[in-house]
Amino acid sequence: MNIVIIEDEEFAARRLERMIYEIDSEIQVVAKLESVSESVKWLKNAPHPDLIFMDIHLEDNSSFIIFSNVSICCPVVFTTATDEKSSIIFRQNNLDYLLKPICGEELKKVILKYKNLGHQNGNPIDATIFTNLK
């Protein structure tokens, strides 16, 4: 399973990566990206991973902007500090999210869920669901 972490706080990205490897040492974190612009460039030029962990608020903009620039067909798990508006939108659209600080048990549940689904790239995520969150 290949994972990308999109997180602008270096400590949070390293912590998430470490927690992922503690859950399953065979998972590969293929990229850690810090900004919208870096993420768009990487996603346009690299094979999409099996799963993306994406912070909502990045150093250069909201991560929702990424979806306006790149078609993402793999599952995305958003990470956020309490953001009530976002969590409502996520629940309505069957998207996963984890509240920061990320709990190991919650992370394990999310990883197992997507491992059990297998690599099921489907339709691109509809960027219009994020319109009211930017």
Phi, psi and omega in degrees: 000125179258131183235144171244137175250123176247105188204128183271349176266112185303317180299316180296321179294316179295320179297314178299316179300314179299317180297320178299313181294329177292328179285318181205106184290349179273349176291143178247121170274106188273344177197145169238116186244146189249348186216166176298312184297317178296320181294316179299313180300313181296313183294333177284337188244358183234156174297139180291145180282182176280334184203143177238132169258123189229119173292145182283316184255109180256170186299330184251354178171182174287139180296343179298336178298330180304320184291341176279345184247341184219139175276115181252120183251359178262161178297147178234132173249116180277143175243137184203151164285170186310118179219086188304317181300316180296315184296327176295313179299317181299313180300319182293333184250016178056038175258149180266152174212155175235136177276140176273146356290140185290131179272135182303320181292320178294318178298317179300317179300317181295314181297315179297321178303312183284331174294320180292332177286336185075181180281095184241070174295129181241220178286152177300149176291132182286111183296340183292340179293342182265000185307315183278359182257349185293000000 
